[in-house]
Amino acid sequence: MKKISRLLKYLADYKGKIGLYFLCNLLSIVFGLFSFTMMIPVLNILFNNGGAVIPSTGSKSLGFIQDAIEHFKNMLQQADKSTALAYVCVAVVVFTILKNVFLYLSLFILNPLRSSVLRRLRDDLFTKTLSLPIGFFTEERKGDLISRMTNDLAEIDISIIGVLEVFVREPLTIICYLGYMTYSNYKLTLFLLFFLPVSGLIIGRISKSLKKSSNVMQEQLGHILGVIDETLVGMRVLKAFNAENQQHLKFMKLNNTLYRVRNRMIAKREIASPLSETMGVIVVSFILWYGGNLIFKGNGFDSASFIGYIACFTQIITPFKNLSAAFYNVQKGTSALDRVELLLQAENTITEIPNPTEINSFTDSIRFKNVDFFYGDKKILDNVSFEIKKGKTIAIVGASGAGKSTLVDLIPRFHDVTGGEILIDGVNIKNFRLFDIRKQIGVVSQDPILFNDTIYNNIILGTGGASQERVEEAARIANADSFIKQKPEGYQTVAGDRGARLSGGERQRITIARAVLKNPPILILDEATSSLDTQSERIVQDAINNLMKNRTCIVIAHRLSTVQHADEIIVMEKGKIVERGTHNDLLSQDGIYRRLVEMQQVK
């Protein structure tokens, strides 16, 4: 219940509706109780046991309801049997209608509250995901994250939020009916209360293992989603290498594990209802035996009242069954809630200081000062220091794994330095707002990322909107306008999932147009042409050259055409700067850069 209470914080803004929901439930239960107490006068009438009477509620706090009941009792006592029976039947119908009206109203109030909890929880999950640093997503499986935001939320909705109404309505039902039963015969009720906790203890012990099984099931669902995602993304590779069977076997292994875990969990969950029903029948048998003996001994408990008592008891069996089933479901849903909370409570290592410095422009330089960076226990960057003056182009080269991409990722704070500092215009970048610093930076990466939206919306991404003229101008600078206009729907053409409807060169030119429209003073090019064919590379390179004009550029590239005209080339090896200078200077040194050129890693 402690974990469920964490969900209730989402209902803090709906206290009035919650109170109304509680009242409607209470009235529904009270009118339902009145319907069942009508059984006693009916039995008295039919069996001719001293006239038709209805038991008092024993409570003066019911006000007008108490007065109405007293008036109704007088009517029954003054009427003949047939009329009294008709009155009782009408009363049963009226009370039943009122009971169901208030039951419907309670559900009418509850369902929007239930949807609100789920909506806000889903929004918090997505917001948290957006706020987490890039490094978090290298540690977590994408399929598992998707599972937490889909399957786990669905499980929480069904297993926890869906049974919250049970934890309100059923205890109220039990309390009201037990209250009447205690008023009717406290000895029999005390005898009953001795047995009820026994069944609860048995059910509680059986359900403890349900949470563990559910947690395993949610993890397996995450693994399966991961396999499905990588299968869809890598379908071309799977078919090219005839690896469909291998991938299918991998999926089947996970699917079979999920099948077995799910069966075990369902077997434990489904035992709740028959077990509670069996325990209920056992308790009823003891009540029949004990209550019957009270009647035989003439302890002021007539047969009609005893049958009414049994009828009321049958009405608390179902709530007990629902509570036991809800307890099982909550145990099952708690594991999903734990997985969701792990994401909600994930540490965000990229934080902002309370009163950040404003940065509205870039005026002087970017400086790396004794920068170290660790990924776990592995040192990626080692004491890196250099400076980039405004308007200059710096190229960073080196073998794979030298730390080039990690180095440039530190500037927009995709990661934070472990040691040293990065300064922009003499101010540590940690003193700026993340939004402000990233506004000054444009990134064009090796893998052009497009969203399943129109080309127009992909270009204006993050700008808050732009006119058609500005978008077309940005596309012209990126050499993209001509091919976009040849599309059937022009700028309203949908790019497809990850830009699948466009070629690699087209996707890259759209990302360049996106950067042009943003118009940042600092530009990061992370091997932006390395995955293109020769013809596409030439077109994209022309677009990049247009983009680089009058900007401060940091270029990661293996190709000579990209780096040879840089103002300075920085050569990295194993996280350290080993050489730096112009293209001609580095060639004359006969060092690592020259070997890279000769090996055609730079060409």
URWO-V666073 format. One record per residue. N is the residue number from 0. SS is DSSP state (a for helix, b for strand, c for the rest). NEAR is the number of other C-alpha atoms within 8 Angstrom. Layout:
N:SS:NEAR / N:SS:NEAR
This chain:
0:c:4 / 1:a:5 / 2:a:8 / 3:a:9 / 4:a:8 / 5:a:7 / 6:a:9 / 7:a:8 / 8:a:7 / 9:a:10 / 10:a:10 / 11:a:7 / 12:a:5 / 13:a:8 / 14:a:8 / 15:a:6 / 16:a:8 / 17:a:10 / 18:a:8 / 19:a:10 / 20:a:13 / 21:a:10 / 22:a:8 / 23:a:12 / 24:a:13 / 25:a:11 / 26:a:10 / 27:a:14 / 28:a:12 / 29:a:10 / 30:a:12 / 31:a:11 / 32:a:11 / 33:a:10 / 34:a:13 / 35:a:11 / 36:a:12 / 37:a:12 / 38:a:9 / 39:a:13 / 40:a:13 / 41:a:11 / 42:a:10 / 43:a:14 / 44:a:13 / 45:a:6 / 46:a:6 / 47:c:8 / 48:c:7 / 49:c:5 / 50:c:8 / 51:c:13 / 52:c:10 / 53:c:9 / 54:c:5 / 55:c:7 / 56:c:6 / 57:c:5 / 58:c:7 / 59:a:6 / 60:a:5 / 61:a:7 / 62:c:7 / 63:a:6 / 64:a:7 / 65:a:12 / 66:a:8 / 67:a:8 / 68:a:9 / 69:a:9 / 70:a:8 / 71:a:8 / 72:a:10 / 73:a:8 / 74:a:9 / 75:a:12 / 76:a:10 / 77:a:6 / 78:c:8 / 79:c:7 / 80:a:8 / 81:a:6 / 82:a:8 / 83:a:14 / 84:a:10 / 85:a:8 / 86:a:9 / 87:a:11 / 88:a:8 / 89:a:8 / 90:a:10 / 91:a:12 / 92:a:9 / 93:a:8 / 94:a:12 / 95:a:11 / 96:a:8 / 97:a:10 / 98:a:14 / 99:a:9 / 100:a:9 / 101:a:12 / 102:a:11 / 103:a:8 / 104:a:10 / 105:a:13 / 106:a:9 / 107:a:8 / 108:a:12 / 109:a:11 / 110:a:8 / 111:a:8 / 112:a:10 / 113:a:10 / 114:a:8 / 115:a:9 / 116:a:12 / 117:a:10 / 118:a:8 / 119:a:9 / 120:a:9 / 121:a:10 / 122:a:8 / 123:a:9 / 124:a:12 / 125:a:9 / 126:a:8 / 127:a:10 / 128:a:8 / 129:a:6 / 130:a:7 / 131:c:11 / 132:c:11 / 133:a:8 / 134:a:8 / 135:a:8 / 136:a:9 / 137:a:7 / 138:a:6 / 139:c:8 / 140:c:9 / 141:a:8 / 142:a:13 / 143:a:14 / 144:a:10 / 145:a:10 / 146:a:13 / 147:a:13 / 148:a:12 / 149:c:8 / 150:a:10 / 151:a:14 / 152:a:14 / 153:a:8 / 154:a:11 / 155:a:14 / 156:a:10 / 157:a:10 / 158:a:13 / 159:c:14 / 160:a:11 / 161:a:10 / 162:a:12 / 163:a:8 / 164:a:9 / 165:a:11 / 166:a:9 / 167:a:9 / 168:a:10 / 169:a:12 / 170:a:10 / 171:a:11 / 172:a:12 / 173:a:11 / 174:a:8 / 175:a:11 / 176:a:13 / 177:a:10 / 178:a:8 / 179:a:9 / 180:a:13 / 181:a:12 / 182:a:8 / 183:a:8 / 184:c:9 / 185:a:9 / 186:a:7 / 187:a:11 / 188:a:11 / 189:a:9 / 190:a:9 / 191:a:10 / 192:a:8 / 193:a:8 / 194:a:9 / 195:a:9 / 196:a:8 / 197:a:8 / 198:a:10 / 199:a:9 / 200:a:8 / 201:a:8 / 202:a:12 / 203:a:9 / 204:a:7 / 205:a:9 / 206:a:13 / 207:c:8 / 208:c:7 / 209:a:14 / 210:a:13 / 211:a:8 / 212:a:13 / 213:a:15 / 214:a:11 / 215:a:9 / 216:a:11 / 217:a:12 / 218:a:9 / 219:a:12 / 220:a:12 / 221:a:14 / 222:a:11 / 223:a:12 / 224:a:12 / 225:a:12 / 226:a:10 / 227:a:8 / 228:a:9 / 229:a:8 / 230:a:10 / 231:a:7 / 232:a:7 / 233:c:8 / 234:a:8 / 235:a:7 / 236:a:7 / 237:a:12 / 238:a:9 / 239:a:7 / 240:c:6 / 241:c:7 / 242:c:9 / 243:a:8 / 244:a:7 / 245:a:7 / 246:a:10 / 247:a:8 / 248:a:8 / 249:a:8 / 250:a:10 / 251:a:8 / 252:a:8 / 253:a:11 / 254:a:10 / 255:a:8 / 256:a:9 / 257:a:11 / 258:a:8 / 259:a:8 / 260:a:12 / 261:a:11 / 262:a:8 / 263:a:9 / 264:a:11 / 265:a:8 / 266:a:8 / 267:a:11 / 268:a:12 / 269:a:9 / 270:a:8 / 271:a:13 / 272:a:11 / 273:a:8 / 274:a:9 / 275:a:13 / 276:a:10 / 277:a:8 / 278:a:9 / 279:a:9 / 280:a:8 / 281:a:8 / 282:a:11 / 283:a:9 / 284:a:8 / 285:a:8 / 286:a:12 / 287:a:8 / 288:a:8 / 289:a:9 / 290:a:10 / 291:a:9 / 292:a:8 / 293:a:10 / 294:a:12 / 295:a:7 / 296:c:6 / 297:c:8 / 298:c:7 / 299:c:5 / 300:c:10 / 301:c:8 / 302:a:7 / 303:a:10 / 304:a:10 / 305:a:10 / 306:a:9 / 307:a:12 / 308:a:10 / 309:a:9 / 310:a:9 / 311:a:13 / 312:a:11 / 313:a:8 / 314:a:9 / 315:a:11 / 316:a:10 / 317:a:8 / 318:a:12 / 319:a:11 / 320:a:12 / 321:a:11 / 322:a:11 / 323:a:13 / 324:a:12 / 325:a:11 / 326:a:10 / 327:a:12 / 328:a:12 / 329:a:11 / 330:a:12 / 331:a:14 / 332:a:15 / 333:a:13 / 334:a:12 / 335:a:16 / 336:a:12 / 337:a:8 / 338:a:10 / 339:a:13 / 340:a:8 / 341:a:8 / 342:a:10 / 343:a:9 / 344:c:6 / 345:c:6 / 346:c:5 / 347:c:8 / 348:c:7 / 349:c:10 / 350:c:5 / 351:c:10 / 352:c:8 / 353:c:4 / 354:c:4 / 355:c:9 / 356:b:7 / 357:c:7 / 358:c:8 / 359:c:6 / 360:c:6 / 361:c:12 / 362:c:6 / 363:c:8 / 364:b:13 / 365:b:13 / 366:b:12 / 367:b:13 / 368:b:12 / 369:b:11 / 370:b:16 / 371:b:14 / 372:b:12 / 373:b:10 / 374:b:7 / 375:c:5 / 376:c:5 / 377:b:6 / 378:b:11 / 379:b:13 / 380:b:14 / 381:b:11 / 382:b:10 / 383:b:13 / 384:b:9 / 385:b:7 / 386:b:8 / 387:b:11 / 388:b:9 / 389:c:11 / 390:c:8 / 391:c:11 / 392:b:12 / 393:b:13 / 394:b:14 / 395:b:13 / 396:b:12 / 397:b:12 / 398:c:8 / 399:c:5 / 400:c:6 / 401:c:12 / 402:c:13 / 403:a:13 / 404:a:8 / 405:a:8 / 406:a:9 / 407:a:10 / 408:a:10 / 409:c:11 / 410:c:9 / 411:c:10 / 412:c:9 / 413:c:11 / 414:c:10 / 415:c:9 / 416:c:10 / 417:c:8 / 418:b:8 / 419:b:11 / 420:b:11 / 421:b:12 / 422:b:13 / 423:b:12 / 424:c:9 / 425:c:8 / 426:b:7 / 427:b:10 / 428:a:11 / 429:a:7 / 430:a:10 / 431:b:14 / 432:c:11 / 433:a:9 / 434:a:6 / 435:a:11 / 436:a:12 / 437:a:9 / 438:a:8 / 439:c:12 / 440:b:12 / 441:b:14 / 442:b:9 / 443:b:13 / 444:b:10 / 445:c:10 / 446:c:7 / 447:c:10 / 448:c:8 / 449:c:11 / 450:c:10 / 451:c:10 / 452:c:9 / 453:b:11 / 454:a:12 / 455:a:10 / 456:a:8 / 457:a:13 / 458:a:12 / 459:c:14 / 460:c:9 / 461:c:5 / 462:c:8 / 463:c:6 / 464:c:7 / 465:c:8 / 466:c:6 / 467:a:6 / 468:a:6 / 469:a:9 / 470:a:14 / 471:a:9 / 472:a:8 / 473:a:12 / 474:a:13 / 475:a:11 / 476:a:12 / 477:c:18 / 478:c:12 / 479:c:13 / 480:a:10 / 481:a:8 / 482:a:8 / 483:a:9 / 484:a:10 / 485:c:7 / 486:c:9 / 487:c:6 / 488:c:7 / 489:a:9 / 490:a:10 / 491:a:8 / 492:c:11 / 493:b:9 / 494:c:15 / 495:c:11 / 496:a:9 / 497:a:9 / 498:a:12 / 499:c:8 / 500:c:8 / 501:c:9 / 502:c:7 / 503:a:9 / 504:a:10 / 505:a:10 / 506:a:13 / 507:a:12 / 508:a:14 / 509:a:14 / 510:a:14 / 511:a:13 / 512:a:16 / 513:a:13 / 514:a:13 / 515:a:12 / 516:a:12 / 517:a:9 / 518:c:7 / 519:c:12 / 520:c:11 / 521:b:12 / 522:b:14 / 523:b:13 / 524:b:12 / 525:b:12 / 526:c:11 / 527:c:12 / 528:c:9 / 529:c:9 / 530:c:8 / 531:c:9 / 532:c:6 / 533:a:6 / 534:a:6 / 535:a:9 / 536:a:11 / 537:a:8 / 538:a:9 / 539:a:14 / 540:a:10 / 541:a:10 / 542:a:13 / 543:a:10 / 544:a:8 / 545:a:9 / 546:a:12 / 547:a:10 / 548:c:6 / 549:c:5 / 550:c:13 / 551:b:14 / 552:b:13 / 553:b:13 / 554:b:14 / 555:b:12 / 556:c:15 / 557:c:13 / 558:c:10 / 559:a:10 / 560:a:7 / 561:a:11 / 562:a:13 / 563:c:8 / 564:c:7 / 565:c:13 / 566:c:9 / 567:b:11 / 568:b:14 / 569:b:13 / 570:b:13 / 571:b:16 / 572:b:11 / 573:c:9 / 574:c:13 / 575:b:11 / 576:b:10 / 577:b:8 / 578:b:10 / 579:b:10 / 580:b:9 / 581:c:11 / 582:a:12 / 583:a:6 / 584:a:8 / 585:a:14 / 586:a:10 / 587:a:7 / 588:c:7 / 589:c:9 / 590:c:8 / 591:a:8 / 592:a:12 / 593:a:12 / 594:a:9 / 595:a:11 / 596:a:11 / 597:a:8 / 598:c:7 / 599:c:7 / 600:c:10 / 601:c:11 / 602:c:8
